[in-house]
């Protein structure tokens, strides 16, 4: 892939990071996005496609295309939800960004944070709770059911849903 970084670009994104993101996206397979391009089609002009992603991300001119909306049934079959499917190129760009963010923020996350973290999941959180239950003979019972009823909400013209406001 040639040189790893370009010195004249405003964002330092290595070509290696784009390559590694491509490998992860290819391994995950996945459906084509709104452009209809499959992983196999993307791979036919791989060098050029990866260069375009790297060049746009490095120069700050990358903008994600729309996602393809796919309706899928929920687990219990009672209703459906919309799933947004990004293009192959956008999945690569998202993976580059996610890996960089992960590298920077993972070291500062609290050890008891389990959501959306690498090599951690709900069962790890349950195991931590179970271990603490055997060490401690007290319980804190919280009911947050009505908590969100007390959050002040204002309508924002920027967004299509209300957003919480903060008070002093």
Protein Blocks (a to p, Z undefined) as FASTA:
>chain_A
ZZfbdfkbfbdcdfklmmmmmmmmmmnnpaddfkopafklmmmmmmmmmmmmmmmmmnop
accddddddddddfkopaccddddddfklmmmmmmmmmmmmmmmmmmpcfkbcghpahia
fklmmmmmmmmmmmpccdcdddfklmmmmpccdddfkbmbdcddddZZ
